[in-house]
Amino acid sequence: MDEELFRQLRGEVRSGLDVTSVLDNHELMDYIERTVFSKRELLDLTASEKRKLVRRIYDSFRGLDILQPLVDDPAITEIMINSHQDIFIEQNGEVSKLPMAFESQTRLEDIIQTIVSGVNRVVNESSPIVDARLKDGSRVNIVLPPIALKGPTMTIRKFPEKPMTMDDLVRRGALGEEASRFLQKLVAGKYNIFISGGTGSGKTTFLNALSQFIPADERIITIEDSAELQIQTVPNLVSMETRNANTEGKGEIAIRDLIRSSLRMRPNRIVVGEVRGSEALDMLQAMNTGHDGSLSTGHANSTRDMISRLETMVLSGADLPIAVVRQQISSAIDIFVHLTRLRDRSRRVVEISEVVGMENGEVILNPLYKFMETGEKDGKVVGQLKPQGALKKQDKLRMAGLNDAVSPPIGEVAL
């Protein structure tokens, strides 16, 4: 599209509509259509090209400008704006640069302010980093200059309109049917489950899928920095989101504040979208004080690395002996599920481990499933999620009447 033509037409629409803000969306679209289709100099454009031009002008007023078609495209999973001139997308696991740009840095800054104001957040030079979300639930991270050296930076992580189920993940090869049924019983049996993995490994997607196994008669409290979870199977659901400090440095509501508040809300389970810092201690204490069946996620390269990271998080906010911290972890978390994004860009469950206690001051893990790679075929990693042993702590399953045939069989489970 000719950018000069676009800017000229948009300026004409704006000058003819000094009351744009009082028009509803339908009226604004009608006005733009009349303006575009009445232009004699646009006779060479096809009807389809004119429609695209109309939509682009409309999006510049009421949408996200050149980002709107990208946000609306379900095949695009991530949008990365490195500056107003550098826009990348991830589609089908491939990252590519787009031949488009914002007309100026100021225009990108306007879009950023529109996004953050929609969720009552503030981002400016004195507070240059913020997490937000779009109306469709997509997660947004924004970093402004002087922190971002090339100009305003924005990353949009999109989520499907319909959350993936565990059956969807099985069909995609993320885990096997046997492991899926095993996890379903653990969720129903109220085991505390922690999901670990690297960036983009699918932790939030997997947490959503696991949450669909929670009985519908329970009361669930979700706590997140930026609301992403899509729990649709539990009617008695309270979703809470943190709040940044205002321009005076006051009014911040952190995850640990929300965890403490949730304990007074009679939850059956608490779901913390992701732990990153000192709130890990509050999460562990909640799991240790009768809120069985709680779920959470965290960034790590392995299950053992996740335990080390949890230790560091707890110690960042509390002066406790390391032995006490490890005891908290071993008594609070029952199961670790670790996800990895493999070199073929597929997301897989690569380890399911049970926490069985402490020995010589260390948290002891009992591996239940591990992913074993056997090669490659047509550029795809070939492997199996192989059972490693039996579940040792079955008391919660017995209490729930679910302890029949829950131990993973020794042998191979094909993906």
BELFEN-V797364 format. One record per backbone hydrogen bond with DSSP energy under -1.0 kcal/mol. NH is the residue of the N-H (numbers start at 1). CO is the residue of the C=O. If there is no record, write none. Layout:
nh:NH co:CO
nh:NH co:CO
This chain:
nh:6 co:2
nh:7 co:3
nh:8 co:4
nh:9 co:5
nh:10 co:6
nh:11 co:7
nh:12 co:8
nh:13 co:9
nh:14 co:10
nh:15 co:11
nh:16 co:12
nh:20 co:17
nh:22 co:19
nh:23 co:20
nh:28 co:24
nh:29 co:25
nh:30 co:26
nh:31 co:27
nh:32 co:28
nh:33 co:29
nh:34 co:30
nh:35 co:31
nh:36 co:32
nh:37 co:33
nh:39 co:36
nh:42 co:39
nh:43 co:40
nh:45 co:42
nh:50 co:46
nh:51 co:47
nh:52 co:48
nh:53 co:49
nh:54 co:50
nh:55 co:51
nh:56 co:52
nh:57 co:53
nh:58 co:54
nh:59 co:55
nh:60 co:56
nh:61 co:58
nh:62 co:58
nh:63 co:59
nh:65 co:59
nh:67 co:64
nh:68 co:65
nh:71 co:67
nh:72 co:68
nh:76 co:73
nh:77 co:90
nh:78 co:90
nh:79 co:156
nh:80 co:88
nh:81 co:154
nh:82 co:86
nh:83 co:86
nh:88 co:80
nh:89 co:96
nh:90 co:78
nh:91 co:94
nh:94 co:91
nh:96 co:89
nh:98 co:87
nh:100 co:98
nh:102 co:84
nh:108 co:104
nh:109 co:105
nh:110 co:106
nh:111 co:107
nh:112 co:108
nh:113 co:109
nh:114 co:110
nh:115 co:111
nh:116 co:112
nh:117 co:113
nh:118 co:114
nh:119 co:116
nh:120 co:117
nh:121 co:116
nh:124 co:127
nh:130 co:142
nh:132 co:140
nh:134 co:138
nh:137 co:134
nh:139 co:157
nh:140 co:132
nh:141 co:155
nh:142 co:130
nh:143 co:153
nh:144 co:128
nh:147 co:144
nh:148 co:144
nh:153 co:143
nh:154 co:81
nh:155 co:141
nh:156 co:79
nh:157 co:139
nh:158 co:77
nh:169 co:165
nh:170 co:166
nh:171 co:167
nh:172 co:168
nh:173 co:170
nh:174 co:169
nh:180 co:176
nh:181 co:177
nh:182 co:178
nh:183 co:179
nh:184 co:180
nh:185 co:181
nh:186 co:182
nh:187 co:183
nh:188 co:184
nh:189 co:185
nh:190 co:187
nh:191 co:186
nh:193 co:294
nh:194 co:335
nh:195 co:296
nh:196 co:337
nh:197 co:298
nh:201 co:198
nh:206 co:202
nh:207 co:203
nh:208 co:204
nh:209 co:205
nh:210 co:206
nh:211 co:207
nh:213 co:210
nh:214 co:211
nh:218 co:215
nh:220 co:236
nh:221 co:269
nh:222 co:238
nh:223 co:271
nh:224 co:240
nh:237 co:235
nh:238 co:220
nh:240 co:222
nh:242 co:224
nh:243 co:253
nh:246 co:250
nh:249 co:246
nh:253 co:243
nh:258 co:254
nh:259 co:255
nh:260 co:256
nh:261 co:257
nh:262 co:258
nh:263 co:259
nh:264 co:261
nh:265 co:262
nh:268 co:219
nh:269 co:219
nh:271 co:221
nh:272 co:295
nh:273 co:223
nh:275 co:297
nh:280 co:277
nh:281 co:278
nh:283 co:279
nh:284 co:280
nh:285 co:281
nh:286 co:282
nh:287 co:283
nh:288 co:284
nh:289 co:286
nh:291 co:286
nh:295 co:270
nh:296 co:193
nh:298 co:195
nh:300 co:197
nh:306 co:302
nh:307 co:303
nh:308 co:304
nh:309 co:305
nh:310 co:306
nh:311 co:307
nh:312 co:308
nh:313 co:309
nh:314 co:310
nh:315 co:311
nh:316 co:312
nh:317 co:314
nh:320 co:318
nh:325 co:321
nh:326 co:322
nh:327 co:323
nh:328 co:324
nh:329 co:325
nh:330 co:326
nh:331 co:327
nh:332 co:328
nh:333 co:329
nh:334 co:192
nh:335 co:192
nh:336 co:353
nh:337 co:194
nh:338 co:351
nh:339 co:196
nh:340 co:348
nh:342 co:346
nh:345 co:342
nh:348 co:340
nh:349 co:174
nh:350 co:338
nh:351 co:338
nh:352 co:369
nh:353 co:336
nh:354 co:366
nh:355 co:334
nh:356 co:364
nh:359 co:362
nh:362 co:359
nh:364 co:357
nh:366 co:354
nh:368 co:352
nh:369 co:352
nh:370 co:386
nh:371 co:350
nh:372 co:384
nh:374 co:382
nh:375 co:382
nh:377 co:380
nh:380 co:377
nh:382 co:375
nh:384 co:372
nh:385 co:413
nh:386 co:370
nh:388 co:368
nh:394 co:392
nh:398 co:394
nh:399 co:395
nh:400 co:396
nh:402 co:397
